[in-house]
Amino acid sequence: MIRGGSPLAGKRAGTTKPEAFVAFAALFCAAALPAAAQEFDRELVYDGGEHPWVGTVPWVYYNWGGNIGGLYHFGNETSTMGGISEETWRYVFREDHQGTVKILHTVSPGEIVVESGDYVFAPAGWEDNGLLNQSVDGSIKGSGDLIVNAGASLAIYIDNEYSGDTIVEGTLTAAVNEDSGYNTGHGAFGTGTLRVGSTGTVNLNGTVQKNAAAEIAGTLNLGENRSGATAAYNPFAEATGAVSLVSGGTLDLGGNANVTMPLAVSGGTIAHGTLSGNVDVALDHGADLKLDGATLSRTVSGLKLSGGSAVSLENGASLSVNGLVVEVSSVDAAAITLSGNSALTLGGSLKLNIDDALLAELLENQGTASVQVVSVADAGDSGAADCIKGTFASVQVNDGSLWTATFDPTTGGVLISAVPEPAFIGLLFGAFGLLHATRRRPRSRRPQA
């Protein structure tokens, strides 16, 4: 079965166009249309069958094995390879035959898709009762992707080295069988990029994966540290690319007291544990970051909240910030909100970028205004004083030439004052308005000769 094909229509016979226009049209079509899907020579759908292995490993039953005398077995189908690369075949698993799939030796499929159902990938000797009759470890290699669709689930009891992406919209689990000793769960997801989609959930169970990079738009549960490191746990210790948490994603630290993974945060939720290492927080436009019972033990430098983005700390969470830039669009909308005995430690400088029209409105009558930067929901009678530790060394509003500003750590607000006297500032705003009106007045025309 061949999936996909060229999306481009054929040329009409007898049609002639200028060379430049033809080149432009080809470029436009190439840019406007999506890339053609990966093509496969054949699609095999798993049918749940089992066949006896007769040879060097007697009495072992398998239902997915390869490189056996030039034959490839998949369920009840035995196919002669015939010189066709295994990596040009696509393998599909559906709920009709959900259950345990036994992988014998090395397989290198072009693509694996768990389309529906609940599956387990395990070695050939694996039995449903958890006993291992024969320690024959299978492995998935090659450059193909592993895809788990929304609503489907897959648990992997083998360590793999495939270099394609692992794309998860359903549930994927790195399974560990500590009693058998044949699988650690490390490297279950290959060496490509782990992409957790918005509906996806990945359970690491405390393992360390070999993925080059990871993108978390769904949920990544780390689980209790099984890495062998007594202190720090880095679930992507071998990553050569970025590990990122995006808006809508959740990183559950699994209660670990010292997770050291480097992380780029552009939104999402960090929960249940302590995260250190190189944590870079730069929120997307309008994105929020929530710390739910989590601690960033490393000071976050240069945190910038723009376009309505915000940070919330809940359930004993703590955050240390050295330098904060906030784009203010509302007087009452706090950039950072604390609740549930959370703590915020401040340092460095604070810069408020307030829209000129809003700033003029704030200062038009009284010459001073207050903007809320940090809000505390349940701090008791003492207000923010018990939750906000430290203060900013300097506070600047816009370019700082016309205003002075002071951050009050007991309230979490910033008091803005006009410089020089408020009366002069009012006169200045009036002058700006007069100048604007004058420039809009049409010029008089000269009389014609």
N, C-alpha and C positions, 0 to 999 in steps of 0.2 A: 504494500500500500504506500502510495506516495502522498505526503501531506504538503499542502501549499502548492505554489506555482508562480509563474511570472505574472504580475498584475498589469503588465503593459500590453495594450492591444497591438495587433500587427498593423503594418503600414498599408495604406490603400494603394493598389497598383496604379501607376500613371500619375501620381501626385508629385508635383515639383514645387519647391519653395526655395527662396534665397538661402544660401548656405548659412549666413549669420542667424537668420530667423530659426532655421532647423536646429542649430546648436543651442540657441536660447530655449526653444521649446523642449528639447531633450533635458536640459539642465533643470527647467521648471518642473517637468514631470518627475524627475529623479528626486527632487527636493520635496514635492508635495505628497507623493505616494509613500506608504510605509514600506519598509524593507520586506522582501519576500521571506516567507517562513522557511525554516530549515526543512530540507527535503530528505526523506528517508526511503530506502529501497523497499522496506517492508514494515508493517506494523503487526506485532504479535500481541494478542490479548491473553492474559493469564487465565487458565481454565482449572487450576487447582489440582491437576493430576500428579501422581507419583509414579516413579519407575524404579525398579531395583537396579542397583549398580552391581555389575558382574565384572570382577577384575581384581585389582590390587586392594580395594577397600570393600570387602564382602559385607553383605547384610546392612548396608547403609542405604536408606531411601532418600531420594532427592527429588525436587520438582523444579530446580533451575540449576543447570550445570553446563559447562562449556569445555571446548577443546578435547573432545572425546573421539578420537579416531576420525577427525574431520566432520563429526556430527555435532549439532547443537540441539539440546533438549530444552523444551519450554512447555511445561504442562504435558499434555498428551501429544504434542507435536514434536516430531523429530525432523530436523531440516538439514540437508546437506549444505555445508557452507559454500562449496563451489567457487571458492576464490572471492566471494563477496565479504567485505569487511563487516565484522560484527558492529562496528561503530556507525554503520549506516542503517541500523535497525532501531525501531522505536518499540518500547515495551510498556503495555498499559495494564493496570490493575484496577478491577472494578469490584463492587460489593458482592457480585454473584458468587465469588470464590474467596471472600475475605478470610484471613487467618494467617498461619505461619508459612512463609516462603523460605525454603532451605536453599542456600547458595553454596555450591560446591566449587572450590578452586577459584580462579579469577574470571570475572565477566567484565566486558567492556562495551556496554550498550551505547548507542547513539543518544538515547534519551530514555529516562524512566519517568512515568507519570502514574502516580497513585490518584486515580480519577475519583474514586469513591470507595467507601468501606473502611474497615480497620485491619491493618496489616502489620506483620512482624517480619523483618528480614533477619535470618539467623543462620548459623553454620549448618552443614549437612547433617551433623549428628544430633542436632537439637531436637528434643521431643517436647510435646505439649505439656508433659508433667514436670518439666524443668530438669530432667535428667539428661546427661550427655553420654550417649552410647559410644560415640566415636569422635575424637577431637580432630575434626577436619574443618579448618577455618576457611571460609570463602572471603572474597574481597571484590569490591567494585572499583574498577579503574577506568581509564579512558578519559575523553574530553567531554562526554555528554553531561547534560543537566539532570538533576533530580528535582522533580516537581511534585508537591503535595497540594492538591486542589482544596478549596474551601469545603468543609464538611467531611473530608477524609482524614485519616490518621495513619501514621507510620512510626513504629518503634524499631530502631536499628541496633542489633546485637553484634555487629561486626565492625572492625576498623577498616576504613576505606581510603583510597588515594585518588579518586576521580577529580579532575581539575575543572569540571564544569561548575556552574552555579547551583546552589541549593535554594530553591524558590518555594516558599511556604505560605500558603493561604489557609491551610488546614492546621493539623497538629503534628509536630515532629518531635520525637524523643530520642535522646542518646541513652540507650538502655545499658545497664551494667549488671552483670551476673557475677557477684563476688565469690560465690561458692565454687563455680566451675573453674575459674582462673584463666579462661581462654579469651576473655574480652574485658578491656578496661573502659570502653565507651569513648576513649580519646580518639579523635580523628574520625568519628562516625560520619561526619558531614563533608568529607573530602577536603580538598585544598583550594577550591574556588571561593567566590563570594557567597556568604550566607545572606539571603534577602528575605526578611520576615515581613510579609505584607500586612495590610491593615486588619485583615481577619485572621491572621496567622498567629500561632502560638508555638514556641520552641522551648523544650525543656532540656536543659543541659545535665541535670542531675549531678552537678558538681564536677563535671568532666572538663578537660581542656581540649578545645577543638583546633584543627590545623587550618581553618579558613584564612585566606589571605586578607579578607576584609569582611565587615558585617554592617548591614543596614537594618535598623529596627524601626519599623512603622507599626508593627503589631506588638506582641508580648514576648519578651525573652526572660524566662525564669532560670536563674543560675543554679539554684539548689545548693545543698550543703557541700562544702569543699571536699572533693575526692582527689585532688591533684597531687597529693603527696607533699605539698608545701605546708609546713606546720603553721606558718604565719600568713603570708600573702597568697591570694588566689587571683590569678589572671586567666580568665576563661579563653582568651585569644592570645596566648603568650607568643605564638609564632606568626601573628598577623603582620603582614608587610604593608597593608593599606589601612584606610581609616575604619574605625569602629564608630558608628554614628547612631544617635537617637534623634528621631525627627518628631514633628508635631503629631500627636495622637498615639505615639508609641509608648510602651511601658518597659522599663528595665527593673525587674525584681531581683534585688541583690541576694535574696534567699536567706536573709538573716546573718550573712557573713560579716564579721567585724572588720575585715581588711581586704577589700577587693581593689586590686591595683590596676585594672584595665584602663588604658588610655581611651578617652571618649570625647567625641565632638557632639555637643548638644545644641540642637536648633529648635527644641520643643520636646514635649512629652512629660512622662512621670518617672521618677526614680524612687524606689520603695524598698524598705525593710533591710537596712544594713548600712555599712560605711564604705564610701567610695573615695579612694585616693588616686594618686598618679597624675597624669597629665590630662586634666579635665578642662575642656575649652567650651565655654557657654557663649553662644552667639545666637540669640533667638531670631527665628524667621519673622517676617512682617505679620503681626497679629497672632503669633504663636505664644503659648504659655508653657511655663515649666513648673511642675509641682514636685516638691519633695515630701513624700508621704512616709514619715517615720524613718527617713534616710538622712545620712550625714555626709556632706562633702568635707572630708577632713583637710583637703588641700584648699588654700585660699584661691578663689576664682578671681582672676585678674581681668580688668577691662570689660566688665559685664555691661552690655548695651541693650536697653529695652526700647524698642522703637515700634511705631505703627500700632500701638495698642497692645503690645506684648506685655506679659506680666509674670512674676514669680510668686508662688504661694508655698508656704511652709506649714505642714500639718503634722499632728500626732508626734510631737517631740523631735521634729526634724531640726537640723541646724545647718547654717550656711555662713561662710566667711567670705566677704567681698572686699577686694582692694581696688577701689575705683569703680564708679558707676556713672553711666550716661543714660538719661531718661528723656524721651521726647514726650512732653506733656500736652495732652489734648483736652484734659478735663481737670478742674480744680480738685474734685473729690475722688478721682480714680487713682488709687495708690498703685505704685509700681510693684511693691513687694507687700504681701499680706501674710501675717503670722497668726496661727491658731493652735490650740492644743499643746501649750507649753513649749512651743518652738522657740529657737534662739537665732538671732542675726548678729553677726560680728562685723563691724564696719571699719574701714580704713581708706587711706588714699583720698582722692578728690571726688566730688559730686558735681556733675554738670547737667543743668536742666536746659533743654532746648524747647522753649515755649513759643508757640506761634505768635507772631507780632500782634495780630488782631486780638488774641486772647490776653496777651500781656497788657496791651493798651486798655482793654476793658477792665482788667484787674486794678490798674493803677490810676484810672481816669479821675476818680473822685477823692480817694483817701491817700494816695501816694504810697501805700503799702498794701501787700496782699499775702495770703498764705496758701501754699500748695502742699497737699498731702503726698509724701513719698513712700512712707512705710505706715501700714495700718496693722493694729493688733486687735484681734477679735475678743480675746478673753484673758486680758492681763490683770484684771482686778482693779483695785483702787489706785494702784501706782501707775496705771497707764502703760505706756510702752517702755518705761524705765527698766522693768525687770526682764524684758525680752530683747532689747537692743543693747548690745555691748559695744562700747567705743563710739567714735563719731568720725565724721569726715574732717580732714585737715583743712580743706578749702572747699568752698561752694561757689559755683559760677553760673550765672544765668545768661544764656545765649553768648554774646561776645564779651560780656562783663563790663562794657564801657559805660553804660547808663544805669546799672543796677548794682546793689549790694544784696547779698543773700546769706542767711544763717540757718544751718540745720539744727533743730532742737531734738536731741535724742530722747527726751522725756515724752514727746508727742509724736515723733516721726514726721513732723512737718517742716517746711522751709518758709521762713519769713523773707519776703522780697521788699526792698525799699528802693525808691527812686533816688538818683543822684544827678544833679544837686537837689535843690529844694523842690517839693512837689508842685508849688505854684509855677515854677519855671518849666517843669515837665509838662504841665497842662498847657502853658503858653506854647511850648514846643509842638505839642500835638495839634494845637490850633493853627500854628504856622504851617505845619505839614498839610493840614486840610485846605488852607487858603492857597498854598502853592499848587496843590493838586487841582483845585477848582480853576485857578488862573491858567494853568497849562491846558486845561480842556476847553477854554474859551476860544472860539474860532477867530482867526486873524481877519482884520478888516481888509477889504480889497482896495487896491489903488484905483482911482478913477481912470477910465480909458481916455487916451489922447484923442 
